[in-house]
Each structure stands twice: as structure tokens, then as C-alpha cells.
């Protein structure tokens, strides 16, 4: 029996040509994608060289991690100049070549923009330090007097998400200890004060600078942040504010004024869309606890989309996945947007390792099967999807990086390896049997900025392309079918009644996607050979940890 899913929207006339509604975007972590110069660090020329590979994979576009001038305390998420390219990654001329090649290959190009904070080396922050208390320059940030004798204690008890206090005391121009400045991530990333209208005006200029160069939109970092409670009161539970998506400080997150920013940015994008008919996209990193709160960011006059992280964080369980998917479609698609599904990104443990249930490459057999099944499920869901680089290779997390090579500020601020992100950022293996595995093109034997383990050879791109059973071919075939089958992409979803630990859904009126979350084979929901499956899937059987797609006559309610 089929169960109707409420509030599932199909295409409507207003958005019938909106490419982003069911696009699959590939996230390029520029530093680790491909190095064209041999210095061990990926760059824009390397991205340009890799575009034919991504076109062959079948994605609709790419999202580039920050490449702006930066001291690299958080690898580009500490921006010193929003209008240029860091020399380690290239220059504006190289960016323009990349933009032109992406356009020629039919790939959309999104930039990562960081509006919550900038670098402590940004000219604004340097000016604020030099200007002193009470100056107009300090109103661009959150400077405040300390508490206690001589102001020696922070203004409140907030904690930084990357560990430690959210405040640092500055030295005033006369050399004395002075005010404190707010940084919700690291001291090198001071938070901007969006209650100062100069900040909003400046970021509109940033948007227009890159839109004029041809970009198709922006991924917005910390999109639920920006505004803080105007009185900066103490947090009721400051320890919960560190590195937790579901318990972010409500006094510094998800403030109502942030929605006015996205309305302004949406109007800028609509202006460019009206000029040439090509829709510009805003997709937000919105970390809020519920799908209902998430939906508030994708109303028709705000962000087009926002990453839905709940699928990424859901346990490997059929009921949990069904509830997560149902909530998302009901609350998010109900706004007129589409859900933006993700299984991984540059801040998360890689999917193969996360699904293994225990750390280490030795557990990747189970993890790999589940990751393949999850990938095929994600591509079958209505809406858009984002794929982090290396997921199409089935890369596990690198768990044993030595302490002396770790660069993540979380590690350096906490002394703990918990939540560190270097393991998913190790440069990609492209070819060969030893590091740098084709990652560094300019000089043989160049050392990548993070060391690659020997077992990366098993996941190198050249091997993946040659093996028709690889992750790469699963992704490619799934993307090809997604593009060719009208039942996939945006559209309706209905649940099939299924055995425990089996999730089965009907897309449109002629395609079934079924996932066996258990370990034992179960009867297939329909007869016949699957159109595509994440593992060996004989007719009439759905093996454990497998997703399969069938086309044909679907059961009726």
C-alpha cells in the first residue's frame, strides 16, 4: 500500500526553469583538489584542469571553498580581502579563465562567501585596533569593556565553537590592556557587527563584484549567524555552545534580524537574473535544530536553498531516515523551495568511515556498502544534492595524521582530536601508487600540504574510472539516470509499506527506490532486475546495506 506524503510540491510555473531546484553540485575544497604548480597546495588552475573530470562525472556545477586573500588560520574562512584571489591559489585572471571554462562545459560555479566574520588581518580590524575605544572603526565589530576589576574578565560567558572563550582582550594603542572583541570561532576571525549598516553595504558590493565576473551564486557560511543579541547577555549553558549544531548559542545565532539580510541579497540576485534570465543562487549553511526553523530561511523572498544536515547526522536506521526525509519535505518543500540534501562536506567525517560504526580503514567494508547505499538514496530524493570531493571515490577518513601536521584550529584551541576536520581534507589521489598520487602536477614528488596515506592508491581516480564496480561509476550512473528519468529530481514522493529496516519510496509514477538498512537480504518490493543498485542485487532480492532503483508498474494505493 502507498502512503501519501503531505506537502510534496512539484514544479510550478514560477520556478519551472530554475536550474538549482534539482541540481547536483560538487564541492571543491580548492586546497586539496589538484595542485598545478607543484607547491603541494591545490589552486584555481588545478580546479580548471579538473573540470572535464567533473563534467564526465555528470554534476551540474561546482562550489569552490574560499580562495580569497587570507592568512589561512582557518584555510580561507578568515578572509582578509573579499575582492581578490590569494596568490597561493592564483589571481583574478586565473579565476576568469576558470569561470570561462566552467561556462563552456555547462557547469554552474558557486563561490563560498563568509559574512559572519573576517580575518584579524582585514584592514577594518587593523583600523579598529589602532583607533581605540569609542571609535567608529570599532563599531564594525563587537568590542566591549570587560567585567570585574580593571575589566580583566570577558564581557560575558560565551564560548567559541572551535573551543575556548569567545572573547579576546586587545592591547590598546597606548600599550595597555583594553577592550575585548568577540569571535565565535577563533581569535583570528573577529565577528562582524551586522547592526552597523556599513557591513551590509560592503557585502552587497562583494556580491556584485563576483556576480559581474559571471558567478552563478553563493554558498553562505554561517548563514544563521551574523546578528547577536544586542545586550550580549550571559549564555544559560555556555559549555553547550562549543562545536554543536543542535545547541548553538541562541543569543548569537538565529536572531530574527538575519532574515532581512537574506531578503536584501535575494533582491540583488533577482536583479541579475532579470538582466539575462539566468537564475543566481543563494544556498545557506543554516545550522538550526529543526526542519521547521530551517524552512524560515528558504521562504520565497530569502535564500533559494539551505543545506539540510539532518540526513547527514541521522543514524543508519530506516525509521530515522524516513522521519528525517518526511520532516524535510513537509516543512522545507512546503515553502516553495526544494530540500538541499548532503551526506558530507569539508567539516565532517567522511561517509565511508562514519557509516562503518567504528574508526579506521579496516572497517570500510561495511562503511563502504552503507555509503554507496546512502549515495543512491540521496540521488533518488526530490530536490537538490551536494557531493563533497572524494566521496565519488569512496575515500575513507584519514584517522592517523600525526599531531605535528594537523592544521585545524579546533585541535590547536582544544588539544583534542575530537571534531577535527583535517582527516576529510587530505589532498585527493588522482593516479599512481605513491604520494602525491598525481595531486601535484608541477613537480614530481612534491609533498602535499597534508600527508596522503599509502592506501590512497586503492582509491585513486585512474583506478576508479577503470573499475566499473567503483564508487565513481555508481555516482556517474546515478547522475545519468537522474538526468534522464523524469521521475527523479524535483517531484513527488510516496512511501511504500515495507518490512522493518527497509525503506521504499515511489518517485513520480514509475520508479521505486528501496533501501535495506539491515544486514540480511529481503524480498524486493517489485519483481524484475533493478535498473541500478549500490551493490550486487539479484532479481527479486534486496541484499543488506543496499539501495536499488526499479522502473515499471508501481503498486497502487
FENFENHU-V946192 format. One record per run of one state. SS is the DSSP state (@ for helix, = for strand, . for the rest). FROM is the first residue (numbers start at 1). LEN is the number of residues. If there is no record, write none. Layout:
# FENFENHU-V946192
SS | FROM | LEN
SS | FROM | LEN
This chain:
# FENFENHU-V946192
. | 1 | 1
= | 2 | 3
. | 5 | 8
@ | 13 | 3
. | 16 | 3
@ | 19 | 4
. | 23 | 1
= | 24 | 5
. | 29 | 1
@ | 30 | 3
. | 33 | 2
= | 35 | 1
. | 36 | 8
@ | 44 | 14
. | 58 | 3
= | 61 | 4
. | 65 | 4
= | 69 | 1
. | 70 | 11
= | 81 | 1
. | 82 | 10
@ | 92 | 13
. | 105 | 3
= | 108 | 7
. | 115 | 2
= | 117 | 1
. | 118 | 5
@ | 123 | 9
. | 132 | 5
@ | 137 | 4
= | 141 | 1
. | 142 | 1
= | 143 | 2
. | 145 | 2
= | 147 | 1
. | 148 | 1
@ | 149 | 3
. | 152 | 1
= | 153 | 1
. | 154 | 5
= | 159 | 1
. | 160 | 5
= | 165 | 1
. | 166 | 1
= | 167 | 5
. | 172 | 5
= | 177 | 6
. | 183 | 8
= | 191 | 2
. | 193 | 4
@ | 197 | 15
. | 212 | 5
= | 217 | 5
. | 222 | 16
@ | 238 | 4
. | 242 | 3
@ | 245 | 3
. | 248 | 10
@ | 258 | 19
. | 277 | 4
= | 281 | 4
. | 285 | 6
@ | 291 | 8
. | 299 | 6
= | 305 | 4
. | 309 | 1
@ | 310 | 4
. | 314 | 4
@ | 318 | 14
. | 332 | 1
@ | 333 | 3
. | 336 | 4
= | 340 | 3
. | 343 | 8
@ | 351 | 6
. | 357 | 4
@ | 361 | 20
. | 381 | 3
= | 384 | 5
. | 389 | 2
@ | 391 | 3
. | 394 | 9
@ | 403 | 3
. | 406 | 3
@ | 409 | 6
. | 415 | 7
@ | 422 | 3
. | 425 | 15
= | 440 | 1
. | 441 | 13
@ | 454 | 6
. | 460 | 1
@ | 461 | 6
. | 467 | 4
@ | 471 | 14
. | 485 | 8
= | 493 | 4
. | 497 | 5
= | 502 | 6
. | 508 | 3
= | 511 | 6
. | 517 | 5
= | 522 | 2
. | 524 | 8
= | 532 | 2
. | 534 | 7
= | 541 | 2
. | 543 | 3
= | 546 | 6
. | 552 | 6
